[in-house]
Amino acid sequence: MPPTYDHLASGQLGLITRAQLRGLGWTDRQIDHAASVGRLLTVRRGVFRPSGLAEVTEHQILAPILANPRAGLLASHRSAALVWGVKFIETDAKPTLVSTSRVRLDGVCVHQTRVLPAEDRGCAGVIPATTPARTLCDLAAELHPTALRLAVDDARRRGLVDLSDLRSTVERLRAGHPGRRGLAAIDELLRTHEGQTSAGGSRRELDVWYVLRQAGIELPEQQHHVIVEGERFILDFAYPKWKIAVEYDSFEFHGRTSAQWRRHNRRRRAREAAGWLYVSIVEDMTPEEIVAAVLEAIARRSCQ
C-alpha cells in the first residue's frame, strides 16, 4: 500500500518535502499553489509544514536533513543535545549538523568529519543525530568542564549514556583523528568519575559525591539498598560497615507537601531505629561542612 501524506508527515514531525509530495502525485503547480494560499508553509526550500502545525525548534534541525537526503546529515553538537534532551547545554541560534562530506547550507552550521562510524549514528525520535556519547564528546571542546560534567551526569541519570559509552567513543575518535580537540576533557571527566557507580537521583546528590572525592576521604556506596522491618529503602550514600547513611535532604526531592515530608521523616526514623547513623546534607552547606559532617560520623562509628 503506497504511503499517504499523513503517514509520511507523521514520521517527520509533520514536515514533508517537495519530492515526497511529487511521489504522492502532486504536481509542482499544486505544491506552489498550496504554498501561495497558505495551506503549506515553507520551513526550508523544498520542505513544508501544514498551516495548522505550530513550528518548533526541531523543525529547523530536521528540515535541512530532509532537504538534502544524499548528504548523510545528522544533528550534532548543540542541536543533537537538544533533540536528545540533554540538559545544561545552551542551544545555538542556527542548527548544527555533521556529515562526512563537505556540505554548505544557508543558515546551518555543518561540520565535516572523517570519523562517523555506525556506532556514533543514532536517531533521536525521528531526527537522525549523533549518539548521546558522540554528542558529548563533540561538545567537550567548547563546554566549560562544569557544564560538561553536569550534561554527562544528566544524560547518565536518564539512561542516554554510560561511562563505558564515553570511553569507547573516545577510543574511536582518537584512533581516527589523533589530537582531536576535546578528548582530553573527556579523559579528565572519566578520571573524576572513577569509583562512581551511579549517576545518583539528582544533580545535588552527585555534588555531594564530588565534594567527598575531592576531599580524598573514603567514598561511600551509592544508591545503597537496605530493608528495615520489611520495607526497602534506597540510601543516597552509605558506609555499610559503619551503618552510616548520607542523604541529601530537600523539600524538592523528598516531599513537595507536608504529608510527603512527614513520610520521609518517618522512614528516616525507622532507619535510625535499625541502627543507621544518619548524616543529613542540605543545600546551604559548604563543601567543608559536608566533609566535616561525614568525617565526624565516621569517627563516631569507628570508635564504637
Sine and cosine of phi, psi and omega as CSV:
sin_phi,cos_phi,sin_psi,cos_psi,sin_omega,cos_omega
0.00,0.00,0.82,-0.58,-0.04,-1.00
-0.92,0.40,0.51,-0.86,-0.01,-1.00
-0.92,0.38,0.48,-0.87,0.05,-1.00
-0.98,-0.22,0.16,-0.99,0.04,-1.00
-0.84,0.54,-0.76,0.65,-0.05,-1.00
-0.88,0.47,-0.62,0.78,-0.02,-1.00
-0.90,0.44,-0.71,0.70,-0.01,-1.00
-0.91,0.41,-0.75,0.66,-0.08,-1.00
-0.91,0.41,-0.57,0.82,-0.04,-1.00
-0.90,0.43,-0.43,0.90,0.03,-1.00
-1.00,-0.02,0.14,0.99,-0.05,-1.00
-0.67,-0.74,0.58,0.81,-0.01,-1.00
0.84,0.54,0.46,0.89,0.01,-1.00
1.00,0.01,-0.09,1.00,-0.01,-1.00
-0.99,0.11,0.40,-0.92,0.07,-1.00
-0.49,-0.87,0.56,-0.83,-0.05,-1.00
-0.99,-0.14,0.30,-0.95,0.06,-1.00
-0.87,0.50,-0.67,0.74,0.00,-1.00
-0.88,0.47,-0.63,0.77,0.02,-1.00
-0.93,0.38,-0.63,0.77,0.06,-1.00
-0.89,0.45,-0.63,0.78,0.07,-1.00
-0.88,0.48,-0.65,0.76,0.02,-1.00
-0.90,0.44,-0.39,0.92,0.05,-1.00
-1.00,0.02,0.02,1.00,0.05,-1.00
0.98,-0.21,0.02,1.00,0.04,-1.00
-0.97,0.26,0.59,-0.81,0.13,-0.99
-1.00,-0.04,0.31,-0.95,0.04,-1.00
-0.87,0.50,-0.57,0.82,0.01,-1.00
-0.90,0.44,-0.66,0.75,0.03,-1.00
-0.92,0.40,-0.64,0.76,0.02,-1.00
-0.90,0.44,-0.73,0.68,-0.02,-1.00
-0.90,0.43,-0.60,0.80,0.02,-1.00
-0.91,0.41,-0.69,0.72,0.02,-1.00
-0.88,0.48,-0.59,0.81,0.03,-1.00
-0.95,0.31,-0.62,0.79,-0.05,-1.00
-0.94,0.35,-0.51,0.86,-0.01,-1.00
-1.00,-0.09,0.03,1.00,0.09,-1.00
1.00,0.02,0.13,0.99,0.07,-1.00
-0.95,0.30,-0.57,0.82,0.10,-0.99
-0.89,-0.46,0.71,-0.70,0.03,-1.00
-0.94,-0.35,0.73,-0.68,-0.06,-1.00
-0.98,0.21,0.86,-0.52,0.08,-1.00
-1.00,0.00,-0.65,0.76,0.06,-1.00
-0.41,-0.91,0.38,-0.93,-0.03,-1.00
-0.79,0.62,0.87,-0.50,0.01,-1.00
1.00,0.05,0.03,1.00,-0.01,-1.00
-0.76,-0.65,0.75,-0.66,-0.09,-1.00
-0.77,-0.63,0.32,-0.95,0.21,-0.98
-0.74,-0.67,0.52,-0.85,0.01,-1.00
-0.92,0.39,0.48,-0.88,-0.09,-1.00
-0.87,0.48,-0.45,0.89,-0.03,-1.00
-0.99,0.10,-0.01,1.00,-0.05,-1.00
-0.98,-0.19,0.86,-0.51,0.02,-1.00
-0.93,0.37,0.63,-0.78,0.01,-1.00
-0.98,0.21,0.65,-0.76,0.07,-1.00
-0.80,-0.60,0.30,-0.96,-0.04,-1.00
-0.84,0.54,-0.59,0.81,-0.03,-1.00
-0.88,0.47,-0.44,0.90,0.06,-1.00
-0.88,0.48,-0.64,0.77,-0.02,-1.00
-0.93,0.36,-0.41,0.91,0.05,-1.00
-0.99,0.14,-0.69,0.73,-0.06,-1.00
-0.97,0.25,-0.55,0.83,-0.11,-0.99
-0.83,0.55,-0.76,0.65,0.01,-1.00
-0.91,0.41,-0.45,0.89,0.07,-1.00
-0.93,0.37,-0.69,0.72,0.02,-1.00
-0.93,0.38,-0.57,0.82,-0.05,-1.00
-0.95,0.30,-0.32,0.95,-0.05,-1.00
-0.76,-0.65,0.92,0.40,-0.14,-0.99
-0.90,0.43,-0.37,0.93,-0.03,-1.00
-1.00,-0.01,-0.08,1.00,-0.07,-1.00
-1.00,0.09,-0.18,0.98,0.00,-1.00
0.90,0.44,0.63,0.78,-0.07,-1.00
-0.98,0.19,0.58,-0.81,0.10,-1.00
-0.73,-0.68,0.56,-0.83,0.20,-0.98
-0.89,0.46,0.67,-0.74,-0.03,-1.00
-0.59,-0.80,0.08,-1.00,0.06,-1.00
0.77,0.64,-0.78,-0.62,-0.09,-1.00
-0.93,0.36,-0.50,0.86,0.05,-1.00
-0.93,0.37,-0.64,0.77,0.05,-1.00
-0.92,0.40,-0.64,0.77,0.05,-1.00
-0.87,0.50,-0.63,0.78,0.00,-1.00
-0.90,0.43,-0.74,0.67,-0.08,-1.00
-0.95,0.32,-0.44,0.90,0.09,-1.00
-0.99,0.16,-0.27,0.96,0.00,-1.00
0.99,0.12,0.37,0.93,0.02,-1.00
-0.95,0.31,0.76,-0.64,-0.05,-1.00
-1.00,0.01,0.14,-0.99,0.07,-1.00
0.94,0.34,0.31,0.95,0.05,-1.00
-0.80,-0.61,0.86,-0.50,0.01,-1.00
-0.95,0.30,0.54,-0.84,-0.03,-1.00
-1.00,0.00,0.65,-0.76,0.08,-1.00
-0.95,0.32,0.38,-0.93,0.01,-1.00
-0.92,0.39,-0.53,0.85,0.02,-1.00
-0.86,-0.51,0.43,-0.90,-0.06,-1.00
-0.87,0.49,0.52,-0.86,0.07,-1.00
-0.87,-0.50,0.83,-0.56,-0.02,-1.00
-0.81,-0.59,0.20,-0.98,0.04,-1.00
-0.68,-0.74,0.50,-0.86,0.03,-1.00
-0.44,-0.90,0.39,-0.92,0.10,-0.99
-0.99,0.13,-0.17,0.99,0.04,-1.00
-0.98,-0.22,0.28,-0.96,0.07,-1.00
-1.00,0.08,0.91,-0.42,-0.07,-1.00
-0.77,-0.64,0.73,-0.68,0.07,-1.00
-0.87,-0.49,0.82,-0.57,-0.02,-1.00
-0.72,-0.70,0.70,-0.72,0.04,-1.00
-0.89,0.46,0.73,-0.68,0.08,-1.00
0.96,0.29,0.20,0.98,-0.02,-1.00
-0.73,-0.68,0.69,-0.72,0.12,-0.99
-1.00,-0.03,0.91,-0.42,-0.02,-1.00
-0.92,-0.40,0.89,-0.46,0.07,-1.00
-1.00,0.03,0.68,-0.74,0.12,-0.99
-0.98,-0.21,0.73,-0.68,0.00,-1.00
-0.71,-0.70,0.53,-0.85,0.08,-1.00
-0.99,-0.12,-0.06,1.00,0.00,-1.00
-0.86,-0.51,0.99,-0.16,0.04,-1.00
-0.51,-0.86,0.92,0.39,-0.03,-1.00
-0.94,0.33,0.19,-0.98,-0.02,-1.00
-0.85,0.53,-0.54,0.84,-0.03,-1.00
-0.90,0.43,-0.35,0.94,-0.03,-1.00
-0.98,-0.19,0.09,1.00,0.00,-1.00
-0.96,-0.28,0.69,-0.72,0.01,-1.00
-0.57,-0.82,-0.20,-0.98,0.02,-1.00
-0.58,-0.81,0.91,-0.42,0.03,-1.00
-1.00,-0.02,0.99,-0.11,-0.15,-0.99
0.94,0.34,-0.91,-0.41,0.02,-1.00
-0.95,-0.30,0.07,1.00,-0.07,-1.00
-0.98,-0.18,0.88,-0.47,0.10,-1.00
-0.87,0.50,0.75,-0.66,-0.08,-1.00
-0.44,-0.90,0.40,-0.92,0.16,-0.99
-0.90,0.44,0.51,-0.86,-0.01,-1.00
-0.88,0.48,0.35,-0.94,0.04,-1.00
-0.81,0.58,-0.65,0.76,-0.01,-1.00
-0.91,0.42,-0.70,0.71,0.02,-1.00
-0.91,0.41,-0.63,0.77,0.02,-1.00
-0.85,0.53,-0.73,0.69,-0.01,-1.00
-0.92,0.40,-0.61,0.80,0.05,-1.00
-0.91,0.41,-0.64,0.77,0.03,-1.00
-0.90,0.43,-0.58,0.81,-0.04,-1.00
-0.99,0.14,-0.22,0.98,-0.10,-1.00
-0.86,0.50,-0.49,0.87,-0.04,-1.00
-0.96,0.27,-0.32,0.95,-0.08,-1.00
-0.89,-0.45,-0.15,0.99,0.00,-1.00
-1.00,-0.08,0.56,-0.83,0.16,-0.99
-0.90,0.44,0.58,-0.81,-0.03,-1.00
-0.79,0.62,-0.61,0.79,0.01,-1.00
-0.92,0.39,-0.68,0.73,0.03,-1.00
-0.89,0.45,-0.63,0.77,0.03,-1.00
-0.89,0.45,-0.71,0.71,0.00,-1.00
-0.88,0.47,-0.71,0.71,0.01,-1.00
-0.88,0.48,-0.66,0.75,-0.01,-1.00
-0.92,0.40,-0.69,0.72,0.01,-1.00
-0.89,0.45,-0.71,0.70,-0.02,-1.00
-0.90,0.43,-0.63,0.78,0.04,-1.00
-0.90,0.44,-0.69,0.72,0.01,-1.00
-0.89,0.45,-0.60,0.80,0.03,-1.00
-0.92,0.39,-0.69,0.72,-0.02,-1.00
-0.87,0.49,-0.54,0.84,-0.05,-1.00
-0.99,-0.13,0.22,0.97,0.12,-0.99
0.96,0.26,0.30,0.95,0.00,-1.00
-0.99,0.15,-0.47,0.88,-0.10,-0.99
-0.41,-0.91,0.43,-0.90,0.19,-0.98
-0.76,-0.65,0.13,-0.99,-0.12,-0.99
-0.90,0.43,-0.53,0.85,0.03,-1.00
-0.92,0.40,-0.56,0.83,0.08,-1.00
-0.87,0.49,-0.70,0.71,-0.01,-1.00
-0.90,0.43,-0.67,0.74,-0.02,-1.00
-0.88,0.47,-0.73,0.68,-0.04,-1.00
-0.93,0.38,-0.57,0.82,0.03,-1.00
-0.92,0.38,-0.67,0.74,0.05,-1.00
-0.87,0.50,-0.67,0.74,0.00,-1.00
-0.88,0.47,-0.68,0.73,0.02,-1.00
-0.91,0.43,-0.70,0.72,-0.03,-1.00
-0.92,0.40,-0.65,0.76,-0.02,-1.00
-0.93,0.38,-0.60,0.80,0.02,-1.00
-0.92,0.38,-0.60,0.80,-0.04,-1.00
-1.00,0.02,-0.33,0.94,-0.06,-1.00
-0.51,-0.86,0.96,0.28,0.01,-1.00
-0.83,0.55,0.64,-0.77,0.01,-1.00
0.99,0.12,0.12,0.99,-0.01,-1.00
-0.86,0.51,0.71,-0.71,-0.01,-1.00
-0.91,0.41,0.60,-0.80,0.09,-1.00
0.99,-0.13,-0.38,0.92,-0.06,-1.00
-0.93,0.38,-0.55,0.84,0.04,-1.00
-0.89,0.45,-0.56,0.83,0.03,-1.00
-0.92,0.40,-0.62,0.79,0.05,-1.00
-0.93,0.36,-0.65,0.76,0.07,-1.00
-0.83,0.56,-0.72,0.69,-0.02,-1.00
-0.91,0.42,-0.66,0.76,0.03,-1.00
-0.88,0.48,-0.68,0.73,0.02,-1.00
-0.90,0.44,-0.58,0.82,0.05,-1.00
-0.91,0.42,-0.65,0.76,-0.01,-1.00
-0.94,0.35,-0.31,0.95,0.00,-1.00
-1.00,-0.07,0.02,1.00,0.01,-1.00
-0.85,0.52,0.74,-0.67,-0.01,-1.00
1.00,0.02,-0.13,0.99,0.00,-1.00
-1.00,0.02,0.84,-0.54,-0.07,-1.00
-0.98,-0.21,-0.16,0.99,-0.05,-1.00
-0.51,-0.86,0.46,-0.89,0.08,-1.00
-0.99,0.11,0.04,1.00,0.05,-1.00
0.96,0.29,0.03,-1.00,-0.03,-1.00
-1.00,-0.06,-0.18,0.98,-0.02,-1.00
-0.31,-0.95,0.25,-0.97,0.06,-1.00
-0.88,0.48,-0.71,0.71,-0.04,-1.00
-0.88,0.47,-0.60,0.80,0.02,-1.00
-0.88,0.47,-0.70,0.72,0.01,-1.00
-0.92,0.38,-0.52,0.85,0.05,-1.00
-0.84,0.55,-0.61,0.80,0.03,-1.00
-0.89,0.46,-0.69,0.73,-0.01,-1.00
-0.87,0.49,-0.70,0.72,-0.01,-1.00
-0.90,0.44,-0.60,0.80,0.04,-1.00
-0.89,0.45,-0.71,0.71,-0.01,-1.00
-0.92,0.40,-0.63,0.77,0.01,-1.00
-0.91,0.41,-0.69,0.72,0.00,-1.00
-0.88,0.48,-0.54,0.84,-0.01,-1.00
-0.97,0.25,-0.25,0.97,0.06,-1.00
0.98,0.19,0.26,0.97,0.02,-1.00
-1.00,0.02,0.24,-0.97,-0.01,-1.00
-0.84,0.54,0.75,-0.66,-0.06,-1.00
-0.99,0.12,0.64,-0.77,0.02,-1.00
-0.99,0.16,0.24,-0.97,0.15,-0.99
-0.97,0.25,0.59,-0.81,0.00,-1.00
-0.99,-0.14,0.55,-0.84,0.08,-1.00
0.75,0.66,0.80,0.60,-0.07,-1.00
-0.99,0.15,0.77,-0.64,-0.04,-1.00
-1.00,-0.06,0.75,-0.66,0.11,-0.99
-0.72,-0.69,0.45,-0.89,0.05,-1.00
-0.87,-0.49,0.85,-0.53,0.00,-1.00
-0.82,-0.57,0.87,-0.50,0.00,-1.00
0.78,0.63,0.68,0.73,0.07,-1.00
0.99,0.16,-0.04,1.00,-0.01,-1.00
-0.96,-0.29,0.73,-0.68,-0.02,-1.00
-1.00,0.03,0.73,-0.68,0.05,-1.00
-0.85,-0.53,0.53,-0.85,0.12,-0.99
-0.90,-0.44,0.91,-0.41,0.00,-1.00
-1.00,0.04,0.67,-0.74,0.05,-1.00
-0.82,0.58,-0.77,0.64,0.02,-1.00
-0.61,-0.79,0.50,-0.87,0.01,-1.00
-0.48,-0.88,0.56,-0.83,0.21,-0.98
-0.93,-0.36,1.00,0.05,-0.11,-0.99
-0.84,0.54,-0.58,0.81,-0.07,-1.00
-0.92,0.40,-0.40,0.92,0.05,-1.00
-0.95,-0.31,-0.05,1.00,-0.09,-1.00
0.81,0.59,0.77,0.64,0.07,-1.00
-0.95,-0.31,0.80,-0.60,0.07,-1.00
-0.94,-0.33,0.78,-0.62,0.05,-1.00
-0.92,-0.40,0.88,-0.47,-0.10,-1.00
-0.81,-0.58,0.68,-0.73,0.15,-0.99
-1.00,0.06,0.91,-0.42,-0.07,-1.00
-0.97,-0.23,0.78,-0.63,0.11,-0.99
-0.43,-0.90,0.49,-0.87,0.05,-1.00
-0.90,0.44,-0.52,0.86,-0.04,-1.00
-0.90,0.43,-0.69,0.72,-0.11,-0.99
-1.00,-0.07,-0.43,0.90,-0.10,-1.00
-0.93,-0.38,0.15,0.99,0.07,-1.00
0.36,-0.93,0.95,-0.30,0.04,-1.00
-0.99,0.11,-0.17,0.99,0.06,-1.00
-0.82,-0.57,0.30,-0.95,0.00,-1.00
-0.90,0.45,-0.55,0.84,0.01,-1.00
-0.91,0.42,-0.67,0.74,0.02,-1.00
-0.92,0.40,-0.62,0.78,0.01,-1.00
-0.92,0.40,-0.63,0.78,0.05,-1.00
-0.90,0.44,-0.63,0.77,0.03,-1.00
-0.90,0.44,-0.65,0.76,0.04,-1.00
-0.87,0.49,-0.70,0.71,-0.01,-1.00
-0.93,0.37,-0.58,0.82,0.05,-1.00
-0.89,0.46,-0.68,0.73,0.01,-1.00
-0.91,0.42,-0.61,0.79,0.04,-1.00
-0.89,0.45,-0.71,0.71,0.00,-1.00
-0.89,0.46,-0.56,0.83,0.03,-1.00
-0.90,0.43,-0.64,0.77,0.02,-1.00
-0.93,0.37,-0.64,0.77,0.02,-1.00
-0.91,0.42,-0.60,0.80,0.04,-1.00
-0.90,0.43,-0.45,0.89,0.02,-1.00
-1.00,0.08,0.07,1.00,0.09,-1.00
0.97,-0.23,0.09,1.00,0.01,-1.00
-1.00,0.10,0.74,-0.68,0.10,-0.99
-1.00,0.03,0.82,-0.57,-0.17,-0.99
-0.98,-0.19,0.83,-0.55,0.09,-1.00
-0.94,-0.35,0.92,-0.40,-0.05,-1.00
-1.00,-0.10,0.82,-0.57,0.05,-1.00
-0.95,-0.32,0.78,-0.62,0.01,-1.00
-0.86,-0.51,0.24,-0.97,-0.20,-0.98
-0.87,0.50,-0.59,0.81,-0.12,-0.99
-1.00,0.05,0.14,0.99,0.04,-1.00
-0.97,0.23,0.64,-0.77,0.07,-1.00
-0.99,0.17,0.31,-0.95,0.07,-1.00
-0.82,0.57,-0.63,0.77,-0.01,-1.00
-0.90,0.44,-0.63,0.77,0.01,-1.00
-0.93,0.37,-0.61,0.79,0.03,-1.00
-0.89,0.45,-0.75,0.67,-0.01,-1.00
-0.89,0.46,-0.68,0.73,-0.02,-1.00
-0.89,0.45,-0.65,0.76,-0.02,-1.00
-0.91,0.42,-0.66,0.76,0.00,-1.00
-0.94,0.34,-0.69,0.72,0.01,-1.00
-0.89,0.45,-0.60,0.80,0.03,-1.00
-0.89,0.45,-0.66,0.75,0.02,-1.00
-0.90,0.43,-0.67,0.75,0.02,-1.00
-0.89,0.45,-0.67,0.74,0.01,-1.00
-0.89,0.46,-0.67,0.74,0.00,-1.00
-0.88,0.48,-0.72,0.69,-0.05,-1.00
-0.97,0.25,-0.50,0.87,0.00,-1.00
-0.93,0.37,-0.43,0.90,-0.03,-1.00
-1.00,0.06,-0.15,0.99,-0.06,-1.00
-1.00,0.05,0.00,0.00,0.00,0.00
